[in-house]
């Protein structure tokens, strides 16, 4: 069996690592010492996975493997966590505790991001490696320790020693054997092997049918630079599995950015990270501007180049305040403006007399909020791995289109739907399930991994936009935050709970179990227990069907025309949750006993970026005769309420009795 067979890929870089580690491990079984190994590679290349694989293939496989993220433990706690402490060594040290080095006795200790160790601890670590002893905080005696040291870093430690940011003597002790993990963009065909592995794993984890890549998807995977490396690839595959129902994954469904800003090669030492959402708007704005300039501000061509619809492009042009030099911005869809009396007052910074805040507007929008909280005993500090767990939470939220509104050491609050989206509640639920699944995988490797509880709530917000930046109404935030707080109080560890307002938007696709009636918020809480279901069935809770008899009669009249040989394709559009699927459900119930073929289809979120008229061409080609004339656009039927629109888009040409359901671009 070849060494490190569990590592996926056969690229030259990976083959060199296997050969290097194979020579290291070809030692007598009774060998008492193993040299320290330093693993170098960019963030997300799999340094931790390689360290575990080396441990499992080594003579110490039966011993413990202790994973220490030097960047995740606060500097004030790092010394006591790594080396232990005696009773009374500091406030609240009520009893002695062994450190992580002693926990790794006769096993392996993995020091991830060792380059971020403070200078004082570098000297103490050097002593432990050289003398094989450890002295606890507050102790006067040293205790023997036998731990094989594996270290990893994403920065150039040799350059750090020249800059006097890292001790040269410690570097030489750690780098007895140096292993370089190549970034994903340098691994060639390994990208496809890894993508297929992660795609298959996600399908298995969520009990979904297997999927495969089309040729254009494979080409896109190979050409994308993968700045987040293997971690980014795994997240993309998980998102694709959850948000698509098709068996063949295309390049469009991958949703890879057309332009990527590469990550910095060397992380800054112990500085607060920028907020997760800080850079994204600038990147998107620059992408839009370049596409518009390259197409001479042709909206159709720019939208095609970016892979989005024209309406989405117009919305983003307005959002970022873009306009052609010397010309007004391209016209976009009119935005509904709330009455002046209903708009909450926005705080305005002091300005000179006569100054006016230009471009400020408010619009009502239903948003779905997700709050994820790390689980730790009340009053106790978070365990060492909490920071990594929080990073995973942020990755999953952003991967499904969420915007981080609040970030603390113990959790986050994110919003879905700040930019109009038909499936914001579903995306939030998928993000929550991905967080839960990541926790399960982490606990299989380490039972002490911190747990995460997730709460989801949907509410109507006033969203204000000023100079391209969206802000939520403070009153709405306060009310929604209170609901999320009570949901978390009623939830158990590692569970997903949703509010009564969100349940109707999820129950068609997910399994929800009633949990408890809320006290400070209306309705009750539900626990999300199952994955997304396929099909177009409605949820189990169904209110009386009222107020849509006019639209139902129109559908029936169009069916009667189709059955006489006069083809009909009908489009139904409206805001999320307004009752489009319920209208079609009631329509179908009335077809019992009729000689009608009823075909169903379900579009994923990417459908909102598909041009509408080409979809109609597909329908005509599938159902209509070749002699069918050009589409005839008719005036839309007037809505009964809520801005719902039922419009007949074209007529004539069905050769048999069939009704095609078109559910494309809903919410536009």
N, C-alpha and C positions, 0 to 999 in steps of 0.2 A: 504493500500500500504506500503510495507516495505521500511525503510529509505535507501537512496542512491541506489535505484533500478537501476539507470542508470549505475552503476559500474558492469562490466561483470565478473562473476565467483562466485563460491560457496565454495572456499577453506576455511579451518578453519581460516586462517589469515584474510581473507576478511570478513568472518562472524563476527569475533570479532570486526572489525572496524565498521561494520554496527550497532552492538549492542551498542558499545561505543558511537557513534555519535547519535544513536537513543535516548539514555538516556539523552544526552546533550540537544537535541532539544525538549524533552518532558517538556517544560516550559510554564508557562502562556503566552498567546499571547502579553500581555501588559508588559512583563518583559523588563526593560530598559537596562539591561546589559547582555552581554554574555562573558564568560571567554575566555582568549586568548588560542589558540590551536597551538601546535607545531607538525608538521608532519615530521617524520624522515624516510628516505629511500634512497637507492642507486639512482644514476643518471638513469633516464629513467623509474622509477617504476610508474610514474603517479601522483606525488605529486600535480602538478598544476591542473590536472583533478579532484582529490579528493577535493582540496580546492574550486573549482568552484561548485562541487556537494554539498558540505556542505553549501555554500552560497545560492544556489538555494533552498535547503531544510529548510533554516532558516527563522526566522521572518523578516530578512532583505532582503529577496529575491527581493523586489521591489526597493531596493536602488542600488547604483552603486557597481560594483566589480572592484577594481583597482589592477592590477597585476604589482608588482615591482620586477624585477630581480636584486638583489643587486650585483651580479657578472657581470652584463652586462653594468651597468652604470659606466663610468669613475669616479674614486674617486674624482676628482676635480669638477665634476658636481653633485655628489650624494646628497650633502647637499641641494643645491638649488632646485634640482628636487623633493626631498622628502618633504621639508619644505617650499619651495617657497622663493621669494625674493621681496624686495621693489625696486622701481625705484632708480637708482643710486647706488645700493648696490655694484656693481662692473662694470668694463668696459663692454660696450654694454648692460647693464641693462637699456634699454630705457623706459621700462614700467614695472609696478609691475606684478607679476605672482603668482597665488596660487600654492601651492605644491600638491603632490600626496595625502598627508594625508587629505588636505582640499577637494580634488576632491572625496575622499571616504566618505565624511560627510554623516552620516545616512545610510551608507552601510558597505562594507567590504574592507579592504586592505590586500593583500596577499604579504608577504615579502619572496620571494624565495631566497634560499641560504643566509639566514640571518647570518650564521656563518662567512661570508666573509666581514661583515661590518667593516670599520676601527674603531679603539678604540674611537676616538673622537665622531663619530656619534652614537656609542653605548650609550654613556651617554645622548645624546640629545634624542634618541629614548626612553630611559628609562623615561625621563621627560614627553614625550608626553603620554606614556602609563599610568603613575601614575597620572598625573594632568589633562589629557584630554584637553590639550591646546597645541598650536603650535606657535612658534615665527619665523616669516620669517627672512631670511637673510637680515640684514640691518635695522630691525625694533626694536623698543624699547618696544613694547607691545605684549602681548600674546593674541591669539584668540582661542575661544573654538572650539573643534573638537570632533565629535562623530563617531568613526570608530571602527568596530570590527576587531581585529588583528588576522590574521592567518599567521603563519610563517612556513617555511620549510627549511630543511637542509639535505645534504647528508653526513655530518660528525657527529661524536659523540660530541655534544656540552658539555655534562657533562665532558668528558675528556678534552675538550678545556678549560673549566673553571679551571680545576686542573692545566693545563699547563699555566694558566694566559693569554690565547689568546682570551678569551671571558669573559665578565663581569658576575660574578656569580649572582649579583642582577638582571641583565637583563634576564639571563637564567631562573630564578625562576618566573619572570613576564611573560615570553613567554610560559613556560612549565606548565601552570596551568593544562592543559589537553594535554597529549602526545599521539600521534597516530603513530604507527610504520607500515609502508607499507612494506610487505615482498617482497624480490626480486622475479622475475618471476620464477627462478629455484626452488623456494620453494612452488609454487602454484599448482603443480600437474596438474590435468585435466583442470584447468583454462587456461592452455597454448593452448589447442585445441579449447576451446570456443573463446578465443581472436583471435587465428589464423583464424578461420572461419569468425569471425566478420570483421577482417581487409581484408581478401580475398574478402568477399562479398562487402565491401565498395569500394575497389579498382575497382572491376568489374563494380559497379554502377557508380562510378565517371568517368570512361573511356568508359562507354556504351559498355561493352564487355559481352559476354555470361558467365553465372555463371560457377564456377569451384568447384571442390571438391578434397579432399585429398585421396590418396591411403593408405593402411594399413602401408606400409613401411614409407611413409611420416609422418604419425601420430607418429610412433615410433621414427623417427628422431627428430621431434619437441619436444617430451617428454624427450629425452636423451641429447639434446644439452643444455649446461649450460647458454646460453643467457647472456653474460656479459653486453650487452647493454640494457637488460631488455625489457620492452614493446616497447620502441622506436625502438630498433633493430628489433623486431618481425614485427612491422608495415612496416618498410622499406623492409624487406625480402618479405613480402606478396605483396607489391606494385611492386617490381622488378619482381617477378614471374608472376604476371598478365600481365605486359607489355612485357615480353620477351618470353612468351610461348603462343601458340595457342591451346594447347590440353585442353580437359575438365578435365582430371584427373591429379593432381599434384603429382609427385613421389618424393621420397627422393633425387634422383639425380637432379631433377629440382630445388629443394630448394637451392642447392649449399652451404650447411652449412659447415664451416671448420671442418676438422677432429680433430684439436687441437686448443685450444683457450687460450690466455694469459689473466687471469682474471684482471679486472680493479682495480686500487688502491681503497681501501675503503675510504680513506680520501684525498680529493683534496688539493693541496698546495694552500696557501693563496696568491691570487693576484700575481701570477707569470705568465709569458708569457707561453702559452701552446706550447708544441712541435709541429712542423709542422705535418699536418695530415698524410703525407706519410712516416714519419721518421721510425716508428717501423715496418711497414708491410714487407719490404724486409728481415729483420732479422728473422721474424717469418716464412716466406715462405722458406727461406734458411734452417732453422733448421728442418722444416717439411720434406723437400727433403732429407736432410742428414740422418735423422732418418729412413725414409722409405727405403733408399738405404742400410743402414747398416743392417736393419732387414731382408732384402731380399738378403744379400750378394752381393749387387750391380747387381742384376738381373733386367735389365731395364724393362722388360715386367711385372714382378711381382710388382715392385715398382710403375709403372704407374697404374696398376690395384688397388693397395692399396690406391693411392692418387686420383683415379677417373679421371685421365687425359690420353691423348694419349701418346704413346711412343715418337713421334716427339716433343710434348710439353715438355715432361720430358727431352729429350736430349737438347732442347733449353734452359731450365732453368738450367740444369747442366752446360752448357757452359756459361750462363749468370752470374751465381754466382761463376764460377771458381772452381767447386767441382771436386775432383778426389780421387780415392781410393789410400790409402797409398801405395807407391811403385809402382803404376800403372798409366799409362796415363789416362786422362779422356775418357769416352766412346765416340766413334765417333758419330758425329751428322751430320745433313744435311749441305751441303756446303752453306755458306753464300755468296751472290753476293757481290763482292768487287768493289766499284767504281774506275774509273781510278785515278791514283795518282794525276793527274793535277786537277781533279774535286773536290778532297776532300779539305774542308776548313782547314786552319791552326788552330790547337788547341793550346791554351795557355798552356805552360808547366812551372811549377815552377822551379826556379833555382835548379840545381843539381850539384853534384860533377862531375869533368871532367871524361868523358868516360861513365857516367851513361846513361842508355837507358830506355825509358818508354816502358815496356812490356805489351802486351795484349790490346793495344789501337787499335780499328778498327772502321771504319765508314761504315754505310750502308744507302742507300736511303729508305725512307718509307713514305707512305701517312698517315698523322695524321689529326685527327679532333680536333679542339680546341673549347672550350666553355668558354665564358667570362660572368660572372654574376655580375651585378652592382646593389647595393642597391640604391634606388631612394630617394633623398632628395633635397629640394630647394637649388639652387646654393648659396654657401657661408654660409649655415646654418649647425649647427651640426646635426649629425644623432640622431634620437629619441632613447629613452631608450631601446626599444626592438630590436635595430639593430643587436646587437651581437648574440642574439638568432636566428634571421633570417639568419645571416651568418653561424651559426652552422648548420642550416637545409640545407642550400645550399651545404655545404661541405659533409654532410651526404648523400644527394641525389647523388652528383657527385661520391663519392666513392662507393656508393651502386651499381652504374651501371658500375663500372670498370674504372672510370676516375682517373687520377693522377694529384694532385694539383701542378701546376708549380709556381704560384704566389698567395700570400695571403696578402690582405690589409684590413684595417678596413671597407672599402667600397665595397669590392668584391673579386672575385677570377678569375684566369685563370687556366683551367684544360685541359689536353690532353687525348684523347682516341686513343688507337692503338699503344702505345709505345711498348707493346708486340703485335706481329702480331694478328690481329683480323679482321674477315671478316665484322663485322657489327659495326665498330667504329662509323660511322655517325649516325646509328640508336640508338646506346646506348647513344650518346650525346643528341639526340633529346628526347629520353625517359627521361633522367635526367632533361632536361629543362622542359618537361611537368610535371614531378613530383615536381619540384621546384614551378612551377606555381600553381599546384593543392594544395600544402601545403600552399601557400600564400592565396588562396581562402578560405581554411578551417580556417586559422588563422583570417582572416578578418571577418568571420561570428561571431566570438567570440569578436573581438576587431576591429572596423572599422579603427583605427589609426595605424594598423600594417604597417610597412615599405614595400613599393613595391620593386619588383626585375625585372630588364630587362635582357634578355639573348640574346647573339649573338653567332652564330655557324659558323665556317669557316673551310674548309678543304684545306690542302696544302701539297706539297711534302717537306719533311725535310731530312736533313742528321742527323742521330742519331748516336752519338758516344758512345762507351761502353769501360769503363776502370774499371777493378777490379769489374765487376758485376753491375756497376752503369751506367745508361743511361743518356746522356746529349743531349740537342737539339742544333743544329748549331745556333750561335748567329745571323747570317745574316737572316736565315729563321725565327727566332723568331721575329726579328725587323719588317720584312715585314708582318708577320701574325698578330702581335699586332696592326699594323697600320690599317689593314682591320677590325679587331674587334672594334677598336676605332671608325671608321667611321660608322660601322653598329649600334653601340650603339647611336651615335649622331642622326641617322635617325630614331631610334625606339621610340615608345611611351612607357609610363610606363606600366609595367606588360605585356610586349609582348615578343615574341620569334622571332628573325629575323635570317635568314640564308643567306650566301653569294651565289653568282652565281656559285661558285665552288662546293658548298655543295648541291645545289638544285637538280641536276641530281641524286645524291646518295640517296635522301630522297623522291622524288616525287612519287615513286612507292608505298610507304607505308604511306605517310602523305599528308595532304592537304596543299598546299602552295599557297599563294596569292602574286603576284608581288606588290611591294610597291613603290620603287623609284630607279632611276638610280644613281649609286654611282659616285662621282666625283674623289676621289683620288685612288679608287680601281676599277679594271675591272668589268664590268657587272653591275648587279642591285641587290637590296636586295629583299628578299621574307619574308613574315610573315608566320610562321607556325601556322595554325589555327585548325587543326584536328588531331585526334588520328591515330594510325597505322591501315591501312586497311589490311584485310586478302586477301589471294589469290596471284596469281603470275602475275597479269597484269602489263604491263609496264607503265611508266609515260606518261603524256600528251604530253610532248615535245619529238619528235622522229626525230633524224637525219637520213640521208640516210644510208642504210645498205651497207657498202663497205668493201672489204678486207677479207671477211670470206666465199667466195663462195666455196673454197676448202673444208672447214670443213662442210659446208652445203651439199655439194655433198657426203661427206663421210657418214653423217647421213642418207641421202636418200638411199644410197647403203645398209646400215645396215638394214634399214626398209624393203627394197626389199627382203633381205635375210630372215628376220623374217616372212614376209608374205608368203614365200615359205616353212615355217616350220622350219627354222634354227634360233633358238632364239638368240637374241642379247641383251646384257646389256652394255651400253656405259657410261663411266664416263667422265665428263668435269671438268677441273680444271683450275684455273687462278687467277690472282690478282683481288682484289675487283674493280669493275667498268670497267673491261676490255671487257665485253660484253657477258658473259655466258648466261644470261637470254635472251638477245636480239637474240642470235643465236637460242635458242630454240623457241622463239616467231616466228621468220621467218620460222623455220622448220615447226611449227604447221600451219602457214598460207598456206603452200604448201600442207597440208593434206585435204583441202576442197574437198569434193567429193569422197575421198578415204574411203574404208570400214575399218576404223581403230578406235579402242577404245583408247582414249587419257586420261590417268590418271595423275593427278597432286598432288604433295605433297610439303610441305614447312617445312624445318628444321630450328629450332631456333639455337641460338648461341651455345647451349650445344652440338649440333651435331658435332662440330669440335673435341670433346673429345671422340667420339664414334669410336671404332675400325672399320676399313673399311671392312675387310673380314667377320666378323659376319653380317654386314649389307647385304652383298651379299648373305649370307646364308638365310637371311630373304626374300630377293627378290626371290631366287630360290624356297623357300618353298611356296611363295605366287603365283608364276606365272608358275613354271616349273614342268614337270612331275617327278614322284618319281624315274624314271629310268635315270634321267639326270646324266651324268658322272661328274667327278671332273672338276673344272674351268680350262680353258686353258688361260694362260697369253700370250698375243701377244705383239710384239714391239709397242711402242707408235707411233701414227701419229706425224709427224714433225710439230711444230707450224709454223704459217705463220708470227707471230710477237709477241712481248711482253711476251714471255715465256708461252703462252697459250698452253695447252696440251689436245688433244682429243685421248683417248686410248680405244681400245676395250679390255674389261677385261675378257669376257668369251663368249662361243658360244654354240649353239645347245639346243633344248629342248622345245621351246614354243609349246603348243598344239593348240593355236588359235591365231587370229590376234590381237596382243596387243603390245603396246610400254610402257615400264615402265620408267618413268623419274627418274634418280638417281642424286640428288644434295646434296651429302654428302661430308663433309670435304673440301668444296670449299676454295681455298686460301692456301691449304697445299703446 
